[in-house]
């Protein structure tokens, strides 16, 4: 199952980041006095007066309506952990570059020198006139749940924590493909989610919304169940809605006879536990850069294997989701990104694979130009349906 491994040198990497990865481009040249008078003084004063009289005009005459704020405090950067805002900025710049490349959306990377949820929420509320949507990124759990919830309530524009929901959307798309390969109905799958952080909780939620009824969630202490003590409020709530078999113990007890393993925890899963799963099992070992089990080892026992890496088949990568999700939400003028819109995004990603689905192709390539437009259309349509339009 090994694929081609892309080798780049440190020199190439640092050279590609010199001066950052973003710049501001003009929509029209400013090479004459007339052009200056239109774009800036005195012409701009008329536009400002019009917006002051009617704030809705800002959507037409400024970039704010189509601008995504990519926001992080640098507390949970993938594979790096709590590295702080300055070190997180290159990642946010990269995210903004992906928004432009895949969905033709402009965005601003914003890194905040605070981990206080009150300060983060207040800052973004104050900045609301500058942007039309918020992509939260690399904020540690459980603070990320509170910050997202409060921003959704406070802002009249789409807000999504991509580590949660982008991951969940692509996981659902991949599971739709894998279930097709092994000829299983989603509702019949018994799923084990290893990792009860931001991504794990969001994945469990979207899988339940898509009809999966038997999900067992694990954290570092084992299976999340109703009888466990010292669960935070989010895990307590998940314990009420997952683990219908009432399992206790650890990953060995959870995986015995399970159909799907979804790894989001950076742990290590021995091959014998994968072997204990049901026939035609599905393994998504998504920890990066080191999967919970090597794909070649997992493929000895599982019918379908996916990772987060680009050098193996079936890469589960959020870039399949977030550009199209935000493009569709903004195209539709949506104020929220609903669960219905997320499920529609997953179905759209899977639809791009269509009849070409196979054990080594359960999701499209991250470079497939059809993905973001398909997702945007599906999300916009789901937004209309959700609002009764």
C-alpha positions as CSV (number, residue, x, y, z in Angstrom):
1,X,0.0,0.0,0.0
2,X,3.0,2.3,0.1
3,X,2.8,5.3,-2.2
4,X,5.4,7.8,-3.5
5,X,7.1,9.8,-0.8
6,X,7.8,13.4,-1.6
7,X,11.3,14.4,-0.4
8,X,12.1,18.1,0.1
9,X,15.1,19.7,1.8
10,X,15.2,22.0,4.7
11,X,16.6,24.7,2.4
12,X,13.6,24.4,0.0
13,X,11.2,24.5,2.9
14,X,12.6,27.7,4.5
15,X,13.0,29.3,1.1
16,X,9.3,28.8,0.4
17,X,8.4,30.7,3.6
18,X,10.7,33.7,3.2
19,X,8.5,36.8,3.7
20,X,5.5,34.7,4.4
21,X,3.2,33.0,1.9
22,X,0.6,35.8,1.4
23,X,0.4,39.2,-0.1
24,X,-2.4,41.7,-0.9
25,X,-3.3,42.2,-4.5
26,X,-5.2,45.0,-6.2
27,X,-8.4,44.5,-8.1
28,X,-7.6,47.4,-10.4
29,X,-4.4,49.4,-11.0
30,X,-3.7,52.7,-9.3
31,X,-1.5,54.2,-12.0
32,X,-3.4,57.4,-12.7
33,X,-4.7,60.4,-10.7
34,X,-8.2,59.4,-11.8
35,X,-7.7,55.9,-10.5
36,X,-6.4,57.3,-7.2
37,X,-9.4,59.6,-6.8
38,X,-11.8,56.7,-7.4
39,X,-10.1,54.2,-5.0
40,X,-9.1,56.7,-2.3
41,X,-9.7,60.3,-1.6
42,X,-12.1,62.0,-2.6
43,X,-14.1,59.2,-4.1
44,X,-13.9,56.8,-1.2
45,X,-15.7,59.3,1.1
46,X,-18.9,58.9,-0.9
47,X,-18.8,55.1,-0.3
48,X,-18.1,55.6,3.4
49,X,-21.0,58.0,3.7
50,X,-23.3,55.5,2.0
51,X,-22.3,52.7,4.3
52,X,-22.6,54.9,7.3
53,X,-26.2,55.6,6.3
54,X,-26.9,51.9,5.4
55,X,-24.6,49.3,6.9
56,X,-25.8,46.6,4.6
57,X,-24.0,48.3,1.8
58,X,-20.7,47.1,3.3
59,X,-21.4,43.7,1.9
60,X,-21.3,45.1,-1.7
61,X,-18.6,47.8,-1.4
62,X,-16.0,46.2,0.9
63,X,-14.2,42.8,1.0
64,X,-15.7,42.0,4.5
65,X,-18.6,39.9,3.2
66,X,-16.2,37.4,1.4
67,X,-13.3,37.6,3.9
68,X,-12.5,34.6,6.2
69,X,-10.6,35.2,9.5
70,X,-8.3,32.3,10.2
71,X,-7.9,32.5,13.9
72,X,-5.6,30.6,16.4
73,X,-3.9,31.0,19.7
74,X,-1.3,28.4,18.8
75,X,-2.2,26.1,21.6
76,X,-2.8,22.9,19.7
77,X,-1.0,23.0,16.3
78,X,-1.1,19.7,14.6
79,X,1.9,17.6,15.4
80,X,3.6,20.4,17.3
81,X,1.3,21.1,20.3
82,X,1.3,24.4,22.2
83,X,3.9,26.4,20.2
84,X,2.3,29.9,20.7
85,X,0.9,32.5,18.3
86,X,4.1,33.6,16.5
87,X,5.1,30.0,15.7
88,X,1.5,29.2,14.6
89,X,1.4,32.1,12.1
90,X,3.1,30.2,9.3
91,X,0.4,27.5,9.6
92,X,-2.4,30.1,9.5
93,X,-0.8,31.7,6.4
94,X,-0.8,28.3,4.8
95,X,-4.5,27.9,5.7
96,X,-5.2,31.2,4.0
97,X,-3.3,30.1,1.0
98,X,-5.4,27.0,0.7
99,X,-8.6,29.1,0.9
100,X,-7.5,31.1,-2.0
101,X,-6.1,28.2,-4.1
102,X,-9.1,25.9,-3.7
103,X,-12.1,28.2,-3.2
104,X,-10.9,31.6,-4.4
105,X,-11.7,33.1,-1.0
106,X,-9.6,35.8,0.6
107,X,-8.7,35.4,4.2
108,X,-6.7,37.0,7.0
109,X,-4.5,34.9,9.3
110,X,-5.0,36.2,12.9
111,X,-3.0,34.8,15.8
112,X,-3.9,36.0,19.3
113,X,-1.5,36.3,22.2
114,X,-4.0,35.0,24.7
115,X,-5.6,31.7,25.7
116,X,-8.4,33.3,27.6
117,X,-11.8,32.3,26.1
118,X,-13.3,35.7,27.2
119,X,-10.5,37.7,25.5
120,X,-10.6,35.6,22.3
121,X,-14.4,35.9,22.0
122,X,-14.3,39.6,22.7
123,X,-11.5,40.3,20.2
124,X,-13.4,38.6,17.4
125,X,-16.6,40.3,18.3
126,X,-14.8,43.6,18.1
127,X,-13.3,42.7,14.7
128,X,-16.6,41.5,13.2
129,X,-16.9,44.5,10.7
130,X,-13.6,43.3,9.1
131,X,-14.6,39.8,8.0
132,X,-17.6,37.6,6.9
133,X,-16.7,34.3,8.5
134,X,-14.4,32.8,11.1
135,X,-12.3,29.6,10.7
136,X,-11.0,28.7,14.2
137,X,-7.8,26.7,14.0
138,X,-5.4,24.8,16.4
139,X,-7.1,25.8,19.7
140,X,-6.8,23.2,22.4
141,X,-9.7,21.2,23.9
142,X,-11.8,21.7,25.8
143,X,-11.5,25.5,25.4
144,X,-12.2,25.2,21.7
145,X,-15.7,23.9,22.4
146,X,-16.6,26.9,24.5
147,X,-15.0,29.4,22.2
148,X,-16.8,28.1,19.1
149,X,-20.1,27.9,20.9
150,X,-19.9,31.4,22.2
151,X,-18.8,32.8,18.9
152,X,-21.6,31.1,17.1
153,X,-24.0,32.7,19.5
154,X,-22.3,36.2,19.4
155,X,-21.6,36.6,15.7
156,X,-24.1,36.8,12.8
157,X,-21.8,35.0,10.4
158,X,-20.5,31.5,9.8
159,X,-18.1,30.1,12.4
160,X,-16.4,26.8,12.3
161,X,-13.5,25.2,14.2
162,X,-11.9,23.2,11.4
163,X,-10.0,20.8,13.7
164,X,-13.4,19.6,14.8
165,X,-15.7,19.9,11.9
166,X,-13.4,19.8,8.9
167,X,-11.9,16.6,10.2
168,X,-15.4,15.2,10.9
169,X,-16.7,16.0,7.4
170,X,-13.8,14.3,5.6
171,X,-14.0,11.3,8.0
172,X,-17.7,10.9,7.2
173,X,-17.0,11.2,3.4
174,X,-14.3,8.5,3.8
175,X,-16.5,6.2,5.8
176,X,-19.2,6.5,3.1
177,X,-16.7,5.4,0.6
178,X,-15.3,2.6,2.8
179,X,-18.8,1.3,3.6
180,X,-19.5,1.1,-0.1
181,X,-16.4,-0.9,-0.7
182,X,-17.2,-3.5,2.0
183,X,-20.9,-3.4,1.1
184,X,-22.1,-2.3,4.5
185,X,-24.9,0.0,5.5
186,X,-23.8,3.0,7.7
187,X,-26.4,2.2,10.3
188,X,-25.0,-1.3,10.8
189,X,-21.4,-0.2,11.5
190,X,-19.9,-0.5,15.0
191,X,-17.4,2.3,15.3
192,X,-14.6,2.9,17.8
193,X,-13.3,6.5,18.0
194,X,-9.9,6.7,19.8
195,X,-9.5,10.3,21.0
196,X,-12.1,12.3,22.9
197,X,-10.7,15.7,22.0
198,X,-11.9,18.3,19.5
199,X,-11.8,16.0,16.5
200,X,-13.0,12.9,18.2
201,X,-16.1,14.5,19.6
202,X,-17.0,16.2,16.3
203,X,-16.5,13.0,14.4
204,X,-18.7,11.1,16.8
205,X,-21.4,13.7,16.4
206,X,-21.4,13.8,12.6
207,X,-21.3,10.0,12.4
208,X,-24.4,9.8,14.6
209,X,-26.1,12.5,12.5
210,X,-25.4,10.3,9.4
211,X,-27.1,7.3,11.0
212,X,-24.3,5.4,12.8
213,X,-25.9,4.2,16.1
214,X,-23.1,2.2,17.7
215,X,-20.1,4.4,18.6
216,X,-17.6,3.8,21.4
217,X,-15.4,6.8,22.4
218,X,-12.1,6.4,24.1
219,X,-9.8,8.9,25.8
220,X,-6.4,8.3,27.5
221,X,-8.2,6.6,30.5
222,X,-10.2,4.2,28.4
223,X,-13.8,3.9,27.3
224,X,-16.0,6.9,28.0
225,X,-19.0,5.5,29.7
226,X,-21.7,6.7,32.1
227,X,-20.2,5.1,35.2
228,X,-16.8,6.8,34.9
229,X,-15.8,9.5,37.3
230,X,-13.9,12.8,36.6
231,X,-15.3,13.3,33.1
232,X,-15.5,16.9,31.9
233,X,-18.8,18.2,30.8
234,X,-18.3,17.4,27.1
235,X,-17.3,13.8,27.8
236,X,-20.2,13.4,30.3
237,X,-22.6,14.5,27.5
238,X,-21.0,12.1,25.0
239,X,-21.2,9.3,27.5
240,X,-25.0,9.7,27.5
241,X,-25.2,9.4,23.7
242,X,-22.5,6.8,22.9
243,X,-21.4,3.3,23.9
244,X,-24.9,1.7,23.7
245,X,-23.4,-1.7,24.6
246,X,-22.2,-0.3,28.0
247,X,-18.6,-1.4,27.4
248,X,-15.9,-0.6,30.0
249,X,-12.2,-1.1,29.9
250,X,-9.7,0.1,27.3
251,X,-9.0,-0.2,23.6
252,X,-8.8,-4.0,23.6
253,X,-12.4,-4.3,24.9
254,X,-13.6,-1.6,22.5
255,X,-12.0,-3.0,19.3
256,X,-13.0,-6.7,19.8
257,X,-15.6,-7.3,17.0
258,X,-15.7,-3.7,15.9
259,X,-16.2,-2.8,12.3
260,X,-14.4,0.6,12.2
261,X,-11.4,2.0,14.1
262,X,-11.0,5.8,13.9
263,X,-7.7,6.9,15.4
264,X,-7.4,10.6,16.4
265,X,-5.2,10.2,19.5
266,X,-1.6,9.8,18.6
267,X,-1.5,6.5,20.5
268,X,-0.2,3.2,19.3
269,X,-2.5,0.3,18.4
270,X,-0.9,-3.2,18.2
271,X,-1.7,-5.3,15.2
272,X,-3.3,-8.0,17.3
273,X,-6.0,-5.6,18.3
274,X,-6.8,-4.8,14.7
275,X,-6.9,-8.5,14.0
276,X,-9.5,-8.8,16.7
277,X,-11.9,-6.6,14.8
278,X,-14.8,-8.0,12.6
279,X,-14.2,-9.3,9.1
280,X,-13.8,-6.7,6.4
281,X,-12.9,-4.1,9.0
282,X,-12.1,-0.4,8.3
283,X,-9.1,1.3,9.8
284,X,-8.6,5.1,9.8
285,X,-5.3,5.7,11.5
286,X,-5.2,9.5,11.3
287,X,-2.5,10.5,13.7
288,X,0.3,12.6,12.0
289,X,3.1,12.1,11.2
290,X,3.0,8.6,12.7
291,X,-0.3,6.7,12.3
292,X,-1.6,4.7,15.3
293,X,-0.6,1.6,13.2
294,X,1.4,1.5,10.0
295,X,-0.9,1.2,7.0
296,X,1.0,-1.8,5.6
297,X,0.5,-3.6,8.9
298,X,-3.1,-2.6,9.2
299,X,-3.9,-3.8,5.7
300,X,-3.0,-7.3,6.7
301,X,-6.2,-7.5,8.7
302,X,-8.4,-4.6,7.4
303,X,-10.3,-4.4,4.1
304,X,-9.8,-0.6,3.9
305,X,-7.1,1.6,5.5
306,X,-6.8,5.4,5.5
307,X,-4.3,7.8,7.0
308,X,-3.7,11.5,7.2
309,X,-0.5,11.1,5.2
310,X,0.0,12.0,1.5
311,X,2.3,9.1,0.8
312,X,-0.3,6.4,1.3
313,X,-3.7,5.9,-0.4
314,X,-6.8,7.4,1.1
315,X,-5.5,10.6,2.6
316,X,-8.0,12.1,5.1
317,X,-7.2,15.8,4.7
318,X,-9.3,18.7,5.8
319,X,-8.5,20.6,2.6
320,X,-11.2,18.4,1.0
321,X,-13.8,20.1,3.2
322,X,-13.1,23.6,4.6
323,X,-12.6,25.7,1.4
324,X,-15.9,24.5,-0.1
325,X,-17.8,24.6,3.2
326,X,-17.0,28.3,3.7
327,X,-17.5,29.1,0.0
328,X,-20.9,27.5,0.1
329,X,-21.9,29.2,3.3
330,X,-20.8,32.6,2.1
331,X,-22.4,32.1,-1.3
332,X,-25.7,31.3,0.4
333,X,-25.4,34.2,2.9
334,X,-25.7,31.7,5.7
335,X,-25.4,32.9,9.3
336,X,-24.5,29.4,10.6
337,X,-22.8,26.2,9.5
338,X,-25.3,23.6,10.5
339,X,-25.0,19.8,11.0
340,X,-27.1,19.4,7.9
341,X,-24.6,21.5,5.9
342,X,-21.7,19.4,7.2
343,X,-23.3,16.1,6.3
344,X,-24.1,17.6,2.8
345,X,-20.4,18.5,2.4
346,X,-19.4,14.9,3.3
347,X,-21.8,13.5,0.8
348,X,-20.5,15.9,-1.9
349,X,-16.9,14.8,-1.3
350,X,-17.9,11.2,-1.6
351,X,-19.9,11.9,-4.8
352,X,-16.8,13.1,-6.6
353,X,-15.4,9.6,-6.3
354,X,-18.7,8.1,-7.3
355,X,-18.5,4.8,-9.2
356,X,-14.7,4.9,-9.1
357,X,-14.7,4.1,-5.3
358,X,-12.2,1.3,-4.4
359,X,-10.3,0.1,-1.4
360,X,-7.5,2.5,-2.2
361,X,-9.8,5.3,-3.4
362,X,-12.5,6.1,-0.9
363,X,-12.0,9.9,-1.1
364,X,-10.9,12.0,-4.0
365,X,-7.4,13.5,-4.3
366,X,-6.9,16.7,-2.4
367,X,-5.8,18.2,-5.7
368,X,-9.0,17.2,-7.5
369,X,-10.5,20.5,-8.8
370,X,-14.0,19.2,-8.7
371,X,-14.1,18.9,-4.9
372,X,-14.5,22.4,-3.6
373,X,-17.1,23.5,-6.1
374,X,-19.1,20.3,-5.4
375,X,-18.9,20.9,-1.7
376,X,-19.8,24.6,-2.1
377,X,-22.9,23.8,-4.1
378,X,-24.1,21.1,-1.6
379,X,-23.5,23.4,1.4
380,X,-25.3,26.3,-0.2
381,X,-28.2,24.0,-1.1
382,X,-28.4,22.6,2.4
383,X,-28.3,26.1,3.9
384,X,-31.3,27.0,1.7
385,X,-33.1,23.8,2.8
386,X,-32.4,24.4,6.5
387,X,-33.7,27.9,6.3
388,X,-36.8,26.9,4.3
389,X,-35.6,28.7,1.2
